[in-house]
Amino acid sequence: MIDVRGLTKHYSDLRRGQFVALCDVSFQSWPGEIFGLLGPNGAGKTTALRILSTVLRPTAGTALINGFDVVTQPDQVRRCIGFVSANTAVYDRMTGWEMVEYFGRLHGIPRSVLRPRMEELFARLNMHDCRDVLGAKMSTGMKQKVSVARALVHDPPVLIFDEATAGLDVLVARALLETIAELRQQGKCILYSTHIMREAEKLCDRIGILHRGRILALGTLEELRSQNGQDDLEELFFRLITEHDRQSGQPRCDDIGDQIALSTE
Amino acid sequence: MKLSNVKLIIGREIRDQLRDRRTMFMIFVLPVLLYPLLGLSLAQISQFVQEQVVAVIVVGAEQLKDLPPLLEDNRFFGELFDRPEESQQLRVMVLAEHSDVAQQAENTQQSEITQQSAEQTFQRLQEQAQAAVASGECDAALLFPPDFAQQLASFRNWATQRNRSGRGGRPTGHAPAANGAGLGVNDAAPVAPVADQDALPVGSHQPARAEATPSPDPPAPQLLTGASERSLIAERRLLDILRRWSELVGRRNLEALGVDPAVIRPIAVRTIDLADKQQVRKAVTWGKILPMLLVLWAMTGAFYPAVDLCAGEKERGTLETLLSSPAQRSEIVVGKLVTIILFSMVTAVLNLVSMAITGLTVLHQMPGMGPPPAAAALWLAAALLPVSSLFSALCLALAAFARSTKEGQYYLMPLMMVSLPLVILPFSPAFELNLGNSLIPVAGLILLLRSAIEGNYWQSLQYLLPVTVVTLLCCYLSIRWAIEQFNSETVLFRESEQFSIRLWLRHLIHTRRSLPTAGMAIFFAVMVLVARFFLSAILPSPTSSTALALTTTAVLAGVILAPAVALALLVTSDPAGTLLLKRFRLLPIMAAGAMAVVLHPLSMAAVSAIRWLYPSGGPITAQSQQFAELMIGTPLWLALLAFVLAPAVCEELAFRGFVLSGFWRPGKHWKAIIYSALLFGVTHAVVQQSLNAVLLGLLIGYIAVKTGSVWPGMAFHAVHNALKLTAVWLPEEVIERWPHLGLLLSRDTQPNYVFYWPAVLLSGALALGLLCYFLRLPHRESAETPCQPQQDMDYPTAIPASSGHL
């Protein structure tokens, strides 16, 4: 499972100064469930997922992946996650097969086990056309398949997808979503971030709406609809964001020198 | 760290690089092609230098009929060359006035042609020759003035008369040749013959007697040359010819005086070669070239793979993929490092092998050149791994810092600028392999290699250990730096930003924290270094004691103290905390002052050791003496202000305040102490002072960290400087008046007195005792420290003012 509590991340930016990318973000995700992290560009989704994949360290808060802390037990965390992101590319000078094999061996899978698993994976994802193609010559769809295969080769219990359908055509995106749905059936705990409402509606069991580093709403689709009186997710999303931007009385994360102050008005 | 992961990463990176055409070209193809092409080009050029025929105009050669031959059949006389056939390399054009004028000169008596017309003729011919040289029609011109033969005859007659009159001694008042050619005419000029036993031997000096006639001006032919390469070649050949011809003229003059020409060469030197000179010369030449090439090719061979493996991977987006894999950061760094080392070594080996093959097949045709000694391969192979490791680690750290391949390639220039002086320094004849120089990174290794290639094995063995230690230490530090780069989020995920000074200043002010950053500390040190450099060039050297004192104080206050305080106010929210001014406790201050006193003999011994390791050059020693004399003349109050208090206050606030705070991180105090000490040393101009400053900086930095205050450091610094001042002021009379002092120290030129070793040992023991006081000072973390591991480690946390100790 994924257990995130009070996750906060600050950056220092020349233009924006001390920038708060995440502020007190909390959510949980369970095995056999797809948790959708929904938000516009710049909401903090990628930052949150990078923290969960141990690529970044949080400024404050905790995150547990399968009971392992992302800060104190990063090695264990990386062993039990598969991370696919629009930012995770394939190696230009490796074939699809070589790349999946490389990461499989980094996960410590013996060759005798790895090869049959890779054959099965390539068959399931229909990747025979990119098996011996160098990364530089692959299409976007091929690259994404290779990334998914890389993330699945070690059969992790937790999968994190960060805008995995970005740049994919409809057919490939649909196939990917179907694959993710199948993985849910296999009992995987899946965290899926997207800014495409339709994907979240179709795929996610529970949704967290993220805006300007804060969780604005959290729950199943039905819960969100009933709480906000809005059936359409997109309209619901816009209403929440607009209200948040206008709203007062919400906790505000301010950076005061070396301290972070949570204040209400 | 799992070795299996490291091997996997190495395998992948190597395969990746082998599939990169650009890398393959740089590493494999270029060396195979480059050196044979270079060798062939060099061989062609050398032939050009040897065989190029140059054209020379000669004017006034008709006067030389009665002299040893200069020209023969419109060529220079063959006996004037090492080999007669070399005369064909100069094509001679004799320039004379119209034939009827020349005929007239032959048919009529010399006296009927006035001097004026001869000079006019010469001037016309001179102008023609100048025009020909300027236009490139000929490469040089040799002009004998119309009175050349007459002057030479006058010179000979004068010498003859002096000889007959029995005067001894050399002729005096000779002016150098008009064209500065230094033909040596005067050296070959005849001296007074030894006609009687009282005459002096040849070459001895004796003041001319009052009634001796002064020597006439020596005849001076003119040599006109241009700026082209051919002119330079022509000049070189003509000077050689004229030097030999001048010798022949001198010999004839001696014979005319009845002196055996052999007297001008009374000593014959017989050389006995203990070794094959040719082989030794080749070893010396290759001993200079090969180590330099090894270092340069190792650096180049490391750089491009490093940029591709780090910055390139960042740019392509695959780094994040790798970071989310089970491979640890250290495994990734080591894997990439080993890959880069391998490519660096292969590049260096291929280049050196290609050069060796070129040497065997092409260079042996060139005079004085040939293949390198066979043993050189062994020494180069031994040095290959440490050199490659050092530059690979450096390149990896630099490349990790770059955001893209393009940015990474920009970092090559600074790396070259830092490395090239260290590579070129061993070429200086004054830079020899000794203990001091062996401690200089890269340069020491090159000197050691050179010594081994030249066959000086015993000397190489003596300095093997210090060179190895320094090189390994640099490797270790570079690898540590590379790992830190990979652990830094701001380095790994830096994004391009438009640089704007306004934005940057606003960011600096709005985001200021209680302490400065390491970047600010380095910026401050660089600023001080640059300011001192330019001030030393602009300000005149003080000539009075007051000027010295005031200049010193002004520089300390203006260049060191003022920027430190200004930066502390501008970029930090706690200037007093940054400068460590808050804690003022008497006991640590007194302890630090006492430490300076007891440590003084050891400090003086360290200064002597540094001066022995790195002896000062003549100008620096002279300047030090001058300053010491000025300091002696300074009034006491001014001396205390300028040489004791001002340095203590200004340098401590700057380096143990601002700079130390900039490098301070929780749990990494020693890093802050070492870096602040190094920067403190670097800002001193002279190497000897720098090393001394680093040692003191380490101690004072430690005291500052343990006490959390700059005041004890100021006390130490002030007392230390005051005692150093006594080294300048201590007169002999004091030692004589207090004979017990003679048990401890003795007078020396530098640093004016030295302590005997028992005093030094006692000093060390007492200092250790006092150091225990500082060691036992409590060190407690602040209440904020437990949260720090979760914070971005790039931002320092405040040294809390509430806790008295760090």
Interface residues (C-beta under 8 A of the other chain):
Chain A: H10 S12 D13 L14 R15 G17 Q18 R50 S53 T54 V55 L56 R57 P58 T59 A60 G61 V71 D75 R78 R79 I81 F83 S85 N87 T88 A89 V90 Y91 D92 R93 M94 E98 Y102 F103 R105 L106 H107 G108 S147 R150 G257 D258
Chain B: S4 N5 L8 R12 R15 D16 R19 D20 R316 G317 T318 E320 T321 L323 S324 S325 P326 A327 Q328 E489 T490 F493 E497 S500 L503 W504 R506 H507 H510 T511 R513 S514 S573 E784 C787 P789 Q790 Q791 D792 M793 Y795 T797 A798
